[in-house]
Amino acid sequence: MKLYSTNKQVPEVGLKEALFRGLPADNGLYMPTEIPSLPSSFFENIENLSFKEIAFEVAKTLLQNDIAEDKLKTIIDDAVNFDAPVVKVKDNKHVLELFHGPTLAFKDFGGRFMGRIMQHYLEEGERVHILVATSGDTGSAVAQGFLGMDGIDVTILYPKGKVSFIQEQQLTTNGQNIKALEIDGTFDDCQRMVKEAFLDKELNAHLHLTSANSINICRLIPQSFYYFYAYAQTKALGKPVVFCTPSGNFGNLCGGLIAERMGLPIHQFIASTNANDIVPTYLKTKEFTPRPSVKTLSNAMDVGNPSNFPRLMALHEDSYEKVSSRIKGYAYNDEQTLEKMKEVYQESAYVMCPHTAVGYYGLEDYLKETKEDVTGIVLGTAHPVKFKDIVEDNLSKEIEMPQRLKELIEREKQAISMGTEFSELKEYLLEMAMSQK
């Protein structure tokens, strides 16, 4: 696999370099120079394949012999070791439940796959430092995906007071090779600090920095797998498939777009956001205007400057006409989110987290507008128990907590408080680098 930067100011690189570099030197994002198509025979037989078999075929085709097939199969078998069922909610509306992994969020797919790919490429004695910003679920998935891995250190930046209690516990109680920084600011501050670190020459001279955010291409690859698997589960319905993706940084949607380029027949994409509606506004007005993010109940989507927007455009040849025709955008506030959670529960007894509810709302509005006879699939991004207080207060229903979360709540929080100045982060990382020599 060859990859280029969306800013097109640096040479193309291979998969290993893109993985460990994370961000190109020109501050663009890595994208494949070519996205190969899967054979028609794959789609003719896809409903008979397991999730692991689908993931392996997709990865093998996309990576183009970067990793030996037996090694790749081992990575897939270990990374994709939990299910992602499509559950019918009502009529032609379904939820693809992506929250059955270790941290109960869809980002487990990316975290586990990337951790195993990185460990595969690490040479003996080599050490890398993963620096990642999170608005909620990315950090916990990365922490679990890389926990205890030799030669890999992880530092997670998260915004103080802007993640749920359970999310914070998942971020801050791991120990070992995982460190958490509680930033007194927004997710956008965290993301900016991480980007500055990647571009700082002095810092990079002492640490081999890389990222596990969706800015890293190896996070997007596994996020294409479950679009194929959802199609396999609903193919027998015989209707065009529409995917609605709750969106913040837009990496999850880019995974679907990659799947489409590989031949997956997707009728329409829907991007559904909370009050941070930068991309839906762009899709309607052609005006892309980043702004400071605002706090919402669906906090993992509280992003005011979506990092993957350049990828979104690159996948549509930087054409507004093409991107706005393939992706329909909707946005909802907290009041609407709570209303939809309650309405769906009362009608169908289905419990969803705030993020999934935002997606469900978007699918419903799209179907009302178009009146199309399609199979609608919302990506269910997090287990409702991760937002236990919100869900229980809104639905007047107790949500049972899995045993592994009960144990997590009792652990002691370990986090370092920090401001929003990059100089503080740089000093911390340099001290860490010196202590390891």
N, C-alpha and C positions, 0 to 999 in steps of 0.2 A: 504494500500500500504506500503510495506517495501522497504527501500532503502539502498544501500551499497555505500561505497566510492570506486572510481576507483583505489585508492592507497591501498585499502584493509588493512588499519592499524588501523581502528576504528570500533566499533560495528555498526550493522545495526540500522536504526532509522525509525520512522514513518513519515508520510507526514508533520505533523505540525512542528516537530523538523527540518526536512530538509528545510522547507519553511523559518522558522525564523533564522535558523543557516546559510543558504545560502551556506557556504563552510565548508566541514568537517575539523576537527582539523588536519588531516594528509595532508591537502592541495590538496586532490583529488577533485572529483566531484561526487555528488550524482546521482545514477542510480537505477531504479527499479530492485529489485531482480527477478521479473517476469513481463513480459509484456503479459497480457492475450489477447486471440483472440476474435474477435467479431463473432457471429454466422453467418452461411452462409445466413440465412434469411435476415439479415441486408443488405448484399450486393445485394441480389436479388431484394430488394425493395428500395434501396438507392435513386434512381432517383425520387421517389415520396415523399421524405422527404425534409423539409425545412432546411436551414442552422442551425437554432437553434436546431431543432430536431436531426440532425446529431451530432452536438457538444455535446448535452446532452447524447446521447447514448455512444459516445466515452468516454466522461469524466466519466460517471457512470461505465463503464466497467474498465477503467484504474485506477480509484481511489478506486474501490473495497470497497464501503460502508464507506469510511472515512468521508463523509458528507452525511447527510440525503438527500434523493432524492428530497424532496420539496425545501430544502434549495439550493441544487445544481442547480435545475431548475431555481430558482430565480437569482442565480449568473450568469448562462448562458444567461438568457433572458436579463439581464442588460449589461453584458459584450459584447455579440455578437449582437449588435443592429444596425449593418450596413452590407451591402451586400459585397460579394466578387465575382463578375461575371467573367466568362471565356469569353474572347473576341477573336474572330477569327481575325488574322492579315493577313495571307496569306497561302493558301493551307492547310497544316496540322500543321501550326504553330499558337499557341494561347498564350495569356497572361492572367494569373490569376491576376486580379486587386485587390491588397490587400491594396489599399491606399484610401479607402472611409471612413475611421474613422476620429476622431477629429483632429489628427495631420497629416493626409494624408500620413501615412506610415504603413507598415505591423506590426510594433511593437506595434500598438494600441491593437492588439489582446492579446498579452502577458501582456502588462501593465494593461489593464482593468481587465482581468481575475485574475491576481495575486493580484491586489489591493483589489478586492472583496473577494478573498479567505483569504487574510491576515486579513481583517477587520472581517470576519466571525470567525476567530480563536482568535482574540484579546480579552482578558478578561478585565472586567471593571477596569480602573485605570492602566492598563498595557501600556507601551510605547515602541515602537521600532524605530530604526533609520536606514533608507535605505541608503546605500552608493553605488553609481553606477558610473561606468565609461562609457563614450559614445564617439563614433566616429561620431555621427550625430543624428540618429533618435531614438536610445534607450532612451536617456535622455528626449526628448520631450514627448515620449509616456509614460514614467514612471511619468513624471511631471503631465501630464493630468490624468493618471490612478489613481494617489494618491492624487491629489489636494484637499485640504480641509478635508481630512479624519482625524478624531479624533484619537489621540494616535499614529500617524505615522509622523515622520519627514523624509525629503528626502534631501540628499546632492548629487549633480551631479557634477562630474569632467569631463571637456571637454578640448581638446587641443586648445590652443590659435591660431587663424588664420587658423584652419584646419576644420572648419565646415562652411556651407553656412550661409549667412546673415539670411535667414528665419529660419534655424535650430537654430541659436544662439538666435534669438528672442523668439522662442518657449521654449528654455532652461532657459532664463534669465529674463523673464518678468512676472512670475507667482505670486511671493510673497507668502503670507500665510505660509504654512509648507514646501515650496520648496526653497532650497538654491542652487546657482550655483557657482562653483569654476572654474575659467579660468586658466588652467595650462600651464605654458610656456614650453611646450614640445610636445610629440607625444601622440597618444592614448595609446600606449604601456606603457608610463610612467604613465598615468592615471590608467590603469588597474593594473600595478604593485603596485602603492600606495594603491589602494583599497584592493588588496590581502594582503599586509602587515598589513593593518588595521585589517583585519579579524583575523589575527594570532597574534596580539599584545595583550598580557594578561592584561596589565594595562588599555588599552583602552576598552577592553571588560568587565572589571570589573566595568566601569562607564557607559557604553552605551550598550544597546542591539542591536548590529549591525546585519544587514542582507543585502542581495543584491537583486537587481531586474534586473541585467544583465542576459544574457542567461546562466551564470554559475548557476543560481537558477533553480532548476528542474521545478518549477511552471511557469516559462516562456516558457518552451518547450512544456508542455502539450497542451496549446491552439494552439500552432503552428502546431500541428498535425491535428487540426480540418479541416483546409481549404484544405488540400490534399484530404481528403475524399470528401469534397464538390466539388472540381474540378473534381474528378472522377465521381461524381453523375451527373454533368452538361455535361459530354462528353461521358458517358457510351453508349448512343444511337448510337454513331459513330461506335461502334463495333470493335475498334482497340486497340492494346496494348498501354498503356499510359507511356510516358517518361516525367519526370520532370527535368527541368533545373533550378537550384537555384543559383542566384547571391550570392556569399559567402564571408564572412569576418571572423567572429568569429565561423561560422559553426553551430550556434544554429538552424537556420532555416532549414538546411538540416537534422539535427538530429531529428527535428519534423517529417519530412517525413519518416525517417528510423523507428521511433516509430510507425507511421501509418502502414508501411509495416509489422512490426512485429505483428501488431494487425489483419493482414489479408488483407490489402488493396493491390490489384494486381497491382504492379508497375513494368513495364518491365525493366526500367533502370533509375538510377539517374545520373545527370550531375552536377558537381560543376564548376561554372564559376567565376573566380576572375579577379581582375585588376592586376596591376604590382606586387602586393603583393601575389606572386604565390607559397607560401610555400607548400600548400596541393597539388595543381596540380603537382608540382615538385616531391613531395613524391609519388604520385600515379604512376608517370612514372619511377622513379629511386629508390624508396625505401629509399630515404634519406630525413629525416625530419630535416630541419635546420632553426630554427627561426632566424629572423634578424630584425633590426629596420625597422619599417614600412616606406614606402615612400608615399608622398602626391600625390593623384590623383583626377580626376574629380568625381569619384565615391567614395567619401570620407568615407561613412559609412562602406566601405569594406577595409579601410586602416588599416589592422591588420597584424603585423609581427610575432605574436605568437598566433595563434588561440586557445582560451581557451577551446573550445569544442572538440579539437582533441582527448583527452582521451576518450570522449564519443563515438566519431566516431569509434575508435578502439574497445571499449568495445562492441559496437553493432555488431561487426564482430569478436568477440572472439579474439581480438588482433592479427588477422591474416592479414598480408599484402596481401596475395593471395585473401582472401575473400573481403577485402575492395576495392582493386583495380579492382576486377571484377564487383562489384556492382556499383561503382562510377567512372565515367570518368571525368577527370579534364582538364580544358582549362583556359588560361589566356590571357588577352588583355591589350594593353597600351591605353593611352588617345587618341592618334591619331586614332586608330582602333575603339574606342568607339564612337568618334564623327562621323566617317565615317558611322558606322552602324546606328546611330540615323538618319542621313540624308538620307541614302539609304532606310530605312524602311518608313520614312515619304514620300519620293518621290514616292515610289512604292505603298504604302497602305494608305497614309494620317493618319498613326497612329503615335502619339507623345509619346515618352517614355523618362524617366529620364536616366542618365548615367548608373545607376546600372542595370536597366532593359535591357538596350542595351547590357551590358556585358553578361547578361544571354541569350539574343536573339542570340548573336553571337555564344555562346557556343552550343546552340541548333542547329543552322544552320550547324556548323562544324560537329557536331555529325551525323546529318542526311546525310550530304554529304559523310562522311566516311562510314557509315553503309548501306545507301540506304534502310533503313527499312521503311515499310509501317505502321507507328504508328501515334498516336495523340501526338504531342509535346506541352508541356505546360511550359511556362516560368513564374516564379513567379515575377509579377510586384510589386516591393517593395516600390516604392515611387511615388507620384504624380509629374509629370514633373514641376509643378509650384514651387516646393521646390528648383528647380535648374533653376529658371527662366532666369537668365542672360546667363547661359551656353546654355540652350535650344534655347532661342530666337536668340542669336548670331549665333548659328550653323545652325538653320533652317530658319533664316530670317522670323520668324513668331512670332507674339505676342501671349503670353499665358495669358488667362484671369485668374485673381487671385480671388479665392473665397472671399466673404465678410469677413469671420472670419480671413483670413490672412491679409486683408487690415487693419483691426482694430489692429492686432498684431504689424504691422510695426510701428505704431505710439506710442507704449508703450516704456517706459524708461527701458533701460538695467540695470539689477541689478546683478552684478557678482563681486566676490572677486578674485583678482589676486594672484597667488601663483606659487612658483617654483616647481621643481620636487623632492625635498627631502621629504621623508616620515615624518620627524620630524615636518615640517611645517603643514602638514595635521593633525598629531597627536595633536599638540598644539591647533589648531583650534577646533578640535572635543572635546578635553578635556574642553576647555573654554565653549563650548556650553553645555556640560554635567553639568558643575558646575552652569551655569546660570539657568538651569531648576530645580535645587534642592531647 
